[in-house]
Amino acid sequence: MARKILWLALITAACGGSPDGGAEARVRSDRAASAWADAPVVLFLGTSLTAGYGLDVELAYPALIQSEIDAAGLDYRVVNAGVSGETSAGGLRRIDWLLREPVAVLVLELGANDGLRGLDPGAMKRNLAEIIARVRAAYPAVRVVIAGMEAPPNFGRSYTTAFRSVFRDLARETDAALIPFLLDGVGGVLALNQADGIHPTAKGHEVVAVSVWSVLGPVLAEQAAGSRR
């Protein structure tokens, strides 16, 4: 958000100053926009939870994470690639297209719709593993954060246990950071969810952002420190 504020301030100065001052301000704004475009990307690949279903995208947790990044003085640009209804297979089909832009950190939020549909946890794990493999093949220095999910209890204990284990096991096997449960403190809390009982409200996204930042923040800080060495 700080970058956006800077950009707006520069545009205002360009409109209100002298011709020379306006030209100088426009140059500065162009430079700021260029720096923003060149910032390392944090790619959020996910479902409607990431897309901010039912809300303005600026209220979804990836936008709130951008505010945390700016406040921490870190030079990263969040890209929200959340799509409503997305499954792990759908994410795998999209990933090559998304990798046209360099990715510094991948936040992988997929699996919720696999669980809602009772899809095979083993297939879901293979899809997620392949996504990570393709991202690392394209950008070997990428860091990966996996957002864990829970399956509905109506599929039975065996299914929900196998589903939950996918995220933990995959994080261990791929040396990725793990958010144990993306909706921790939000799932099942009526006041933090929309009328459908599934998608968080704006307040719910604030809680989700805290959970995500607690894992992602240290990853970004460590990566940024390494790039300065």
MARBA-708360 format. One record per residue (C-alpha): residue number from 1; z, y, x. Coordinates in Angstrom, 1 decimal, padded with zeros to 4 digits. Last residue first. Layout:
% residues N
<site><num>NUM</num><c3>Z</c3><c2>Y</c2><c1>X</c1></site>
...
***
This chain:
% residues 229
<site><num>229</num><c3>001.0</c3><c2>-010.8</c2><c1>024.7</c1></site>
<site><num>228</num><c3>000.2</c3><c2>-008.7</c2><c1>021.6</c1></site>
<site><num>227</num><c3>-001.5</c3><c2>-011.6</c2><c1>019.7</c1></site>
<site><num>226</num><c3>001.7</c3><c2>-013.7</c2><c1>020.1</c1></site>
<site><num>225</num><c3>003.8</c3><c2>-011.0</c2><c1>018.5</c1></site>
<site><num>224</num><c3>001.4</c3><c2>-010.8</c2><c1>015.5</c1></site>
<site><num>223</num><c3>001.5</c3><c2>-014.6</c2><c1>015.1</c1></site>
<site><num>222</num><c3>005.3</c3><c2>-014.7</c2><c1>015.2</c1></site>
<site><num>221</num><c3>005.6</c3><c2>-011.8</c2><c1>012.7</c1></site>
<site><num>220</num><c3>003.1</c3><c2>-013.3</c2><c1>010.4</c1></site>
<site><num>219</num><c3>004.9</c3><c2>-016.7</c2><c1>010.3</c1></site>
<site><num>218</num><c3>008.3</c3><c2>-015.0</c2><c1>009.9</c1></site>
<site><num>217</num><c3>007.0</c3><c2>-013.1</c2><c1>006.9</c1></site>
<site><num>216</num><c3>005.3</c3><c2>-016.1</c2><c1>005.3</c1></site>
<site><num>215</num><c3>008.4</c3><c2>-018.2</c2><c1>004.7</c1></site>
<site><num>214</num><c3>010.8</c3><c2>-015.6</c2><c1>003.2</c1></site>
<site><num>213</num><c3>007.8</c3><c2>-013.7</c2><c1>002.0</c1></site>
<site><num>212</num><c3>006.8</c3><c2>-016.5</c2><c1>-000.4</c1></site>
<site><num>211</num><c3>010.2</c3><c2>-016.8</c2><c1>-002.0</c1></site>
<site><num>210</num><c3>010.5</c3><c2>-013.0</c2><c1>-002.4</c1></site>
<site><num>209</num><c3>007.0</c3><c2>-012.8</c2><c1>-003.8</c1></site>
<site><num>208</num><c3>007.9</c3><c2>-015.4</c2><c1>-006.4</c1></site>
<site><num>207</num><c3>010.8</c3><c2>-013.3</c2><c1>-007.6</c1></site>
<site><num>206</num><c3>008.6</c3><c2>-010.2</c2><c1>-007.9</c1></site>
<site><num>205</num><c3>006.0</c3><c2>-012.4</c2><c1>-009.7</c1></site>
<site><num>204</num><c3>008.6</c3><c2>-013.2</c2><c1>-012.3</c1></site>
<site><num>203</num><c3>009.3</c3><c2>-009.6</c2><c1>-012.9</c1></site>
<site><num>202</num><c3>005.6</c3><c2>-009.0</c2><c1>-013.5</c1></site>
<site><num>201</num><c3>005.7</c3><c2>-012.0</c2><c1>-015.9</c1></site>
<site><num>200</num><c3>005.2</c3><c2>-015.5</c2><c1>-014.6</c1></site>
<site><num>199</num><c3>002.7</c3><c2>-018.0</c2><c1>-016.1</c1></site>
<site><num>198</num><c3>003.9</c3><c2>-021.2</c2><c1>-017.6</c1></site>
<site><num>197</num><c3>006.1</c3><c2>-020.5</c2><c1>-020.6</c1></site>
<site><num>196</num><c3>003.0</c3><c2>-019.5</c2><c1>-022.7</c1></site>
<site><num>195</num><c3>004.8</c3><c2>-016.4</c2><c1>-023.9</c1></site>
<site><num>194</num><c3>004.9</c3><c2>-015.0</c2><c1>-020.3</c1></site>
<site><num>193</num><c3>007.6</c3><c2>-016.1</c2><c1>-017.9</c1></site>
<site><num>192</num><c3>010.6</c3><c2>-014.4</c2><c1>-016.2</c1></site>
<site><num>191</num><c3>012.8</c3><c2>-014.0</c2><c1>-019.3</c1></site>
<site><num>190</num><c3>012.2</c3><c2>-017.6</c2><c1>-020.3</c1></site>
<site><num>189</num><c3>013.4</c3><c2>-019.1</c2><c1>-017.0</c1></site>
<site><num>188</num><c3>011.8</c3><c2>-022.6</c2><c1>-016.9</c1></site>
<site><num>187</num><c3>010.0</c3><c2>-021.9</c2><c1>-013.6</c1></site>
<site><num>186</num><c3>011.1</c3><c2>-018.6</c2><c1>-012.1</c1></site>
<site><num>185</num><c3>014.0</c3><c2>-019.3</c2><c1>-009.7</c1></site>
<site><num>184</num><c3>011.8</c3><c2>-021.5</c2><c1>-007.6</c1></site>
<site><num>183</num><c3>008.2</c3><c2>-021.0</c2><c1>-008.8</c1></site>
<site><num>182</num><c3>006.5</c3><c2>-021.6</c2><c1>-005.4</c1></site>
<site><num>181</num><c3>008.6</c3><c2>-024.7</c2><c1>-004.7</c1></site>
<site><num>180</num><c3>009.3</c3><c2>-025.9</c2><c1>-001.1</c1></site>
<site><num>179</num><c3>007.4</c3><c2>-023.0</c2><c1>000.6</c1></site>
<site><num>178</num><c3>006.3</c3><c2>-024.9</c2><c1>003.6</c1></site>
<site><num>177</num><c3>005.0</c3><c2>-023.9</c2><c1>007.0</c1></site>
<site><num>176</num><c3>002.2</c3><c2>-026.1</c2><c1>008.3</c1></site>
<site><num>175</num><c3>002.4</c3><c2>-028.6</c2><c1>011.2</c1></site>
<site><num>174</num><c3>-000.4</c3><c2>-030.7</c2><c1>009.6</c1></site>
<site><num>173</num><c3>001.6</c3><c2>-033.9</c2><c1>009.1</c1></site>
<site><num>172</num><c3>004.8</c3><c2>-032.1</c2><c1>008.2</c1></site>
<site><num>171</num><c3>003.3</c3><c2>-029.7</c2><c1>005.8</c1></site>
<site><num>170</num><c3>001.3</c3><c2>-032.6</c2><c1>004.2</c1></site>
<site><num>169</num><c3>004.4</c3><c2>-034.7</c2><c1>003.8</c1></site>
<site><num>168</num><c3>006.4</c3><c2>-031.9</c2><c1>002.0</c1></site>
<site><num>167</num><c3>003.4</c3><c2>-030.9</c2><c1>-000.2</c1></site>
<site><num>166</num><c3>002.5</c3><c2>-034.5</c2><c1>-001.2</c1></site>
<site><num>165</num><c3>006.2</c3><c2>-035.5</c2><c1>-001.8</c1></site>
<site><num>164</num><c3>006.4</c3><c2>-033.5</c2><c1>-005.0</c1></site>
<site><num>163</num><c3>003.5</c3><c2>-035.4</c2><c1>-006.5</c1></site>
<site><num>162</num><c3>004.9</c3><c2>-038.8</c2><c1>-005.6</c1></site>
<site><num>161</num><c3>008.2</c3><c2>-037.9</c2><c1>-007.1</c1></site>
<site><num>160</num><c3>006.7</c3><c2>-036.5</c2><c1>-010.2</c1></site>
<site><num>159</num><c3>004.5</c3><c2>-039.6</c2><c1>-010.7</c1></site>
<site><num>158</num><c3>007.3</c3><c2>-042.1</c2><c1>-010.2</c1></site>
<site><num>157</num><c3>009.7</c3><c2>-040.1</c2><c1>-012.4</c1></site>
<site><num>156</num><c3>007.4</c3><c2>-040.0</c2><c1>-015.4</c1></site>
<site><num>155</num><c3>004.4</c3><c2>-038.1</c2><c1>-016.5</c1></site>
<site><num>154</num><c3>006.4</c3><c2>-036.1</c2><c1>-019.1</c1></site>
<site><num>153</num><c3>008.4</c3><c2>-034.5</c2><c1>-016.2</c1></site>
<site><num>152</num><c3>005.7</c3><c2>-031.9</c2><c1>-015.5</c1></site>
<site><num>151</num><c3>004.6</c3><c2>-031.9</c2><c1>-011.8</c1></site>
<site><num>150</num><c3>006.4</c3><c2>-029.6</c2><c1>-009.3</c1></site>
<site><num>149</num><c3>004.7</c3><c2>-027.3</c2><c1>-006.8</c1></site>
<site><num>148</num><c3>004.9</c3><c2>-026.6</c2><c1>-003.0</c1></site>
<site><num>147</num><c3>003.2</c3><c2>-023.6</c2><c1>-001.5</c1></site>
<site><num>146</num><c3>001.7</c3><c2>-024.6</c2><c1>001.9</c1></site>
<site><num>145</num><c3>001.5</c3><c2>-022.0</c2><c1>004.7</c1></site>
<site><num>144</num><c3>-001.1</c3><c2>-022.4</c2><c1>007.4</c1></site>
<site><num>143</num><c3>-001.7</c3><c2>-020.5</c2><c1>010.6</c1></site>
<site><num>142</num><c3>-005.2</c3><c2>-020.0</c2><c1>011.9</c1></site>
<site><num>141</num><c3>-005.8</c3><c2>-020.2</c2><c1>015.7</c1></site>
<site><num>140</num><c3>-008.5</c3><c2>-022.8</c2><c1>015.4</c1></site>
<site><num>139</num><c3>-010.7</c3><c2>-020.7</c2><c1>013.0</c1></site>
<site><num>138</num><c3>-013.6</c3><c2>-022.7</c2><c1>011.6</c1></site>
<site><num>137</num><c3>-012.3</c3><c2>-026.1</c2><c1>012.4</c1></site>
<site><num>136</num><c3>-008.8</c3><c2>-024.9</c2><c1>011.3</c1></site>
<site><num>135</num><c3>-010.1</c3><c2>-023.8</c2><c1>007.9</c1></site>
<site><num>134</num><c3>-012.1</c3><c2>-027.1</c2><c1>007.5</c1></site>
<site><num>133</num><c3>-009.0</c3><c2>-029.2</c2><c1>008.4</c1></site>
<site><num>132</num><c3>-006.8</c3><c2>-027.3</c2><c1>006.0</c1></site>
<site><num>131</num><c3>-009.2</c3><c2>-027.7</c2><c1>003.1</c1></site>
<site><num>130</num><c3>-009.5</c3><c2>-031.4</c2><c1>004.0</c1></site>
<site><num>129</num><c3>-005.8</c3><c2>-031.9</c2><c1>003.9</c1></site>
<site><num>128</num><c3>-005.6</c3><c2>-030.3</c2><c1>000.5</c1></site>
<site><num>127</num><c3>-008.3</c3><c2>-032.5</c2><c1>-000.9</c1></site>
<site><num>126</num><c3>-006.7</c3><c2>-035.6</c2><c1>000.6</c1></site>
<site><num>125</num><c3>-003.4</c3><c2>-034.7</c2><c1>-000.8</c1></site>
<site><num>124</num><c3>-004.8</c3><c2>-034.2</c2><c1>-004.3</c1></site>
<site><num>123</num><c3>-006.6</c3><c2>-037.5</c2><c1>-004.1</c1></site>
<site><num>122</num><c3>-003.2</c3><c2>-039.2</c2><c1>-003.3</c1></site>
<site><num>121</num><c3>-001.5</c3><c2>-037.2</c2><c1>-006.1</c1></site>
<site><num>120</num><c3>-003.9</c3><c2>-038.7</c2><c1>-008.7</c1></site>
<site><num>119</num><c3>-004.5</c3><c2>-036.3</c2><c1>-011.5</c1></site>
<site><num>118</num><c3>-001.9</c3><c2>-035.9</c2><c1>-014.3</c1></site>
<site><num>117</num><c3>-003.6</c3><c2>-032.9</c2><c1>-015.8</c1></site>
<site><num>116</num><c3>-000.7</c3><c2>-030.5</c2><c1>-015.4</c1></site>
<site><num>115</num><c3>-000.1</c3><c2>-031.9</c2><c1>-011.9</c1></site>
<site><num>114</num><c3>-003.7</c3><c2>-031.3</c2><c1>-010.7</c1></site>
<site><num>113</num><c3>-003.4</c3><c2>-027.9</c2><c1>-012.3</c1></site>
<site><num>112</num><c3>-000.4</c3><c2>-027.0</c2><c1>-010.2</c1></site>
<site><num>111</num><c3>-001.9</c3><c2>-028.5</c2><c1>-007.1</c1></site>
<site><num>110</num><c3>-003.1</c3><c2>-025.5</c2><c1>-005.1</c1></site>
<site><num>109</num><c3>-001.3</c3><c2>-022.6</c2><c1>-003.5</c1></site>
<site><num>108</num><c3>-002.5</c3><c2>-022.7</c2><c1>000.1</c1></site>
<site><num>107</num><c3>-001.5</c3><c2>-019.6</c2><c1>002.1</c1></site>
<site><num>106</num><c3>-004.0</c3><c2>-019.5</c2><c1>004.9</c1></site>
<site><num>105</num><c3>-003.4</c3><c2>-017.1</c2><c1>007.8</c1></site>
<site><num>104</num><c3>-005.8</c3><c2>-015.5</c2><c1>010.3</c1></site>
<site><num>103</num><c3>-009.0</c3><c2>-016.0</c2><c1>008.3</c1></site>
<site><num>102</num><c3>-012.4</c3><c2>-014.7</c2><c1>009.4</c1></site>
<site><num>101</num><c3>-014.7</c3><c2>-014.0</c2><c1>006.5</c1></site>
<site><num>100</num><c3>-017.5</c3><c2>-016.6</c2><c1>005.8</c1></site>
<site><num>99</num><c3>-014.5</c3><c2>-018.9</c2><c1>005.3</c1></site>
<site><num>98</num><c3>-014.4</c3><c2>-018.2</c2><c1>001.6</c1></site>
<site><num>97</num><c3>-017.8</c3><c2>-019.9</c2><c1>001.0</c1></site>
<site><num>96</num><c3>-016.6</c3><c2>-023.0</c2><c1>002.9</c1></site>
<site><num>95</num><c3>-013.4</c3><c2>-023.1</c2><c1>000.8</c1></site>
<site><num>94</num><c3>-014.9</c3><c2>-023.1</c2><c1>-002.6</c1></site>
<site><num>93</num><c3>-015.6</c3><c2>-026.8</c2><c1>-003.1</c1></site>
<site><num>92</num><c3>-012.2</c3><c2>-027.7</c2><c1>-001.6</c1></site>
<site><num>91</num><c3>-010.5</c3><c2>-025.3</c2><c1>-004.0</c1></site>
<site><num>90</num><c3>-012.2</c3><c2>-027.0</c2><c1>-006.9</c1></site>
<site><num>89</num><c3>-010.9</c3><c2>-030.4</c2><c1>-005.7</c1></site>
<site><num>88</num><c3>-007.4</c3><c2>-029.0</c2><c1>-005.4</c1></site>
<site><num>87</num><c3>-007.6</c3><c2>-027.8</c2><c1>-008.9</c1></site>
<site><num>86</num><c3>-008.4</c3><c2>-024.3</c2><c1>-010.2</c1></site>
<site><num>85</num><c3>-007.7</c3><c2>-023.5</c2><c1>-013.8</c1></site>
<site><num>84</num><c3>-007.5</c3><c2>-019.7</c2><c1>-013.2</c1></site>
<site><num>83</num><c3>-008.8</c3><c2>-018.7</c2><c1>-009.8</c1></site>
<site><num>82</num><c3>-006.8</c3><c2>-017.3</c2><c1>-006.9</c1></site>
<site><num>81</num><c3>-008.7</c3><c2>-016.0</c2><c1>-003.9</c1></site>
<site><num>80</num><c3>-006.5</c3><c2>-013.0</c2><c1>-003.3</c1></site>
<site><num>79</num><c3>-007.3</c3><c2>-011.5</c2><c1>000.1</c1></site>
<site><num>78</num><c3>-004.3</c3><c2>-009.9</c2><c1>001.9</c1></site>
<site><num>77</num><c3>-005.1</c3><c2>-007.6</c2><c1>004.9</c1></site>
<site><num>76</num><c3>-002.9</c3><c2>-007.9</c2><c1>008.0</c1></site>
<site><num>75</num><c3>-001.6</c3><c2>-005.3</c2><c1>010.5</c1></site>
<site><num>74</num><c3>002.1</c3><c2>-005.6</c2><c1>010.4</c1></site>
<site><num>73</num><c3>004.3</c3><c2>-002.5</c2><c1>010.0</c1></site>
<site><num>72</num><c3>007.0</c3><c2>-004.4</c2><c1>008.0</c1></site>
<site><num>71</num><c3>006.5</c3><c2>-002.1</c2><c1>005.1</c1></site>
<site><num>70</num><c3>002.7</c3><c2>-002.8</c2><c1>005.2</c1></site>
<site><num>69</num><c3>003.3</c3><c2>-006.6</c2><c1>005.1</c1></site>
<site><num>68</num><c3>005.8</c3><c2>-006.2</c2><c1>002.3</c1></site>
<site><num>67</num><c3>003.4</c3><c2>-004.2</c2><c1>000.3</c1></site>
<site><num>66</num><c3>000.7</c3><c2>-006.8</c2><c1>000.9</c1></site>
<site><num>65</num><c3>003.1</c3><c2>-009.4</c2><c1>-000.3</c1></site>
<site><num>64</num><c3>003.4</c3><c2>-007.5</c2><c1>-003.6</c1></site>
<site><num>63</num><c3>-000.4</c3><c2>-007.7</c2><c1>-003.9</c1></site>
<site><num>62</num><c3>-000.2</c3><c2>-011.5</c2><c1>-003.3</c1></site>
<site><num>61</num><c3>002.6</c3><c2>-011.7</c2><c1>-005.9</c1></site>
<site><num>60</num><c3>000.6</c3><c2>-010.5</c2><c1>-008.9</c1></site>
<site><num>59</num><c3>001.3</c3><c2>-006.9</c2><c1>-010.1</c1></site>
<site><num>58</num><c3>-001.7</c3><c2>-005.4</c2><c1>-008.5</c1></site>
<site><num>57</num><c3>-003.8</c3><c2>-008.1</c2><c1>-010.2</c1></site>
<site><num>56</num><c3>-003.0</c3><c2>-006.5</c2><c1>-013.5</c1></site>
<site><num>55</num><c3>-001.3</c3><c2>-009.2</c2><c1>-015.5</c1></site>
<site><num>54</num><c3>-002.2</c3><c2>-012.1</c2><c1>-017.9</c1></site>
<site><num>53</num><c3>-003.0</c3><c2>-014.5</c2><c1>-015.0</c1></site>
<site><num>52</num><c3>-001.9</c3><c2>-013.1</c2><c1>-011.7</c1></site>
<site><num>51</num><c3>-004.6</c3><c2>-014.7</c2><c1>-009.6</c1></site>
<site><num>50</num><c3>-002.0</c3><c2>-016.5</c2><c1>-007.5</c1></site>
<site><num>49</num><c3>-000.4</c3><c2>-018.3</c2><c1>-010.5</c1></site>
<site><num>48</num><c3>-003.9</c3><c2>-018.6</c2><c1>-012.0</c1></site>
<site><num>47</num><c3>-004.7</c3><c2>-021.0</c2><c1>-009.1</c1></site>
<site><num>46</num><c3>-004.8</c3><c2>-020.7</c2><c1>-005.4</c1></site>
<site><num>45</num><c3>-006.2</c3><c2>-019.8</c2><c1>-002.0</c1></site>
<site><num>44</num><c3>-004.3</c3><c2>-016.8</c2><c1>-000.7</c1></site>
<site><num>43</num><c3>-006.1</c3><c2>-015.7</c2><c1>002.5</c1></site>
<site><num>42</num><c3>-004.2</c3><c2>-013.5</c2><c1>004.9</c1></site>
<site><num>41</num><c3>-007.0</c3><c2>-011.7</c2><c1>006.7</c1></site>
<site><num>40</num><c3>-006.7</c3><c2>-010.0</c2><c1>010.1</c1></site>
<site><num>39</num><c3>-007.5</c3><c2>-006.3</c2><c1>009.8</c1></site>
<site><num>38</num><c3>-011.2</c3><c2>-005.3</c2><c1>010.2</c1></site>
<site><num>37</num><c3>-011.6</c3><c2>-003.9</c2><c1>006.7</c1></site>
<site><num>36</num><c3>-008.5</c3><c2>-001.9</c2><c1>007.0</c1></site>
<site><num>35</num><c3>-009.6</c3><c2>-000.5</c2><c1>010.4</c1></site>
<site><num>34</num><c3>-012.9</c3><c2>000.5</c2><c1>008.8</c1></site>
<site><num>33</num><c3>-011.2</c3><c2>002.2</c2><c1>005.9</c1></site>
<site><num>32</num><c3>-009.0</c3><c2>004.1</c2><c1>008.2</c1></site>
<site><num>31</num><c3>-012.0</c3><c2>005.2</c2><c1>010.4</c1></site>
<site><num>30</num><c3>-013.9</c3><c2>006.3</c2><c1>007.3</c1></site>
<site><num>29</num><c3>-010.8</c3><c2>008.3</c2><c1>006.2</c1></site>
<site><num>28</num><c3>-010.6</c3><c2>010.0</c2><c1>009.6</c1></site>
<site><num>27</num><c3>-014.2</c3><c2>010.9</c2><c1>009.5</c1></site>
<site><num>26</num><c3>-013.8</c3><c2>012.2</c2><c1>006.0</c1></site>
<site><num>25</num><c3>-010.9</c3><c2>014.3</c2><c1>007.1</c1></site>
<site><num>24</num><c3>-012.9</c3><c2>015.8</c2><c1>009.9</c1></site>
<site><num>23</num><c3>-015.7</c3><c2>016.7</c2><c1>007.6</c1></site>
<site><num>22</num><c3>-013.3</c3><c2>018.3</c2><c1>005.2</c1></site>
<site><num>21</num><c3>-011.7</c3><c2>020.3</c2><c1>008.0</c1></site>
<site><num>20</num><c3>-015.1</c3><c2>021.6</c2><c1>009.0</c1></site>
<site><num>19</num><c3>-016.0</c3><c2>022.5</c2><c1>005.4</c1></site>
<site><num>18</num><c3>-012.6</c3><c2>023.9</c2><c1>004.7</c1></site>
<site><num>17</num><c3>-010.0</c3><c2>021.9</c2><c1>002.9</c1></site>
<site><num>16</num><c3>-009.5</c3><c2>020.6</c2><c1>-000.6</c1></site>
<site><num>15</num><c3>-011.8</c3><c2>017.7</c2><c1>-001.0</c1></site>
<site><num>14</num><c3>-011.4</c3><c2>016.3</c2><c1>002.5</c1></site>
<site><num>13</num><c3>-007.6</c3><c2>016.7</c2><c1>002.3</c1></site>
<site><num>12</num><c3>-007.5</c3><c2>014.7</c2><c1>-000.9</c1></site>
<site><num>11</num><c3>-009.7</c3><c2>012.0</c2><c1>000.7</c1></site>
<site><num>10</num><c3>-007.3</c3><c2>011.8</c2><c1>003.6</c1></site>
<site><num>9</num><c3>-004.3</c3><c2>011.5</c2><c1>001.3</c1></site>
<site><num>8</num><c3>-006.0</c3><c2>008.8</c2><c1>-000.7</c1></site>
<site><num>7</num><c3>-006.7</c3><c2>006.7</c2><c1>002.4</c1></site>
<site><num>6</num><c3>-003.1</c3><c2>007.1</c2><c1>003.7</c1></site>
<site><num>5</num><c3>-001.8</c3><c2>006.0</c2><c1>000.3</c1></site>
<site><num>4</num><c3>-004.1</c3><c2>003.0</c2><c1>000.4</c1></site>
<site><num>3</num><c3>-002.9</c3><c2>002.1</c2><c1>003.9</c1></site>
<site><num>2</num><c3>000.7</c3><c2>002.4</c2><c1>002.9</c1></site>
<site><num>1</num><c3>000.0</c3><c2>000.0</c2><c1>000.0</c1></site>
***
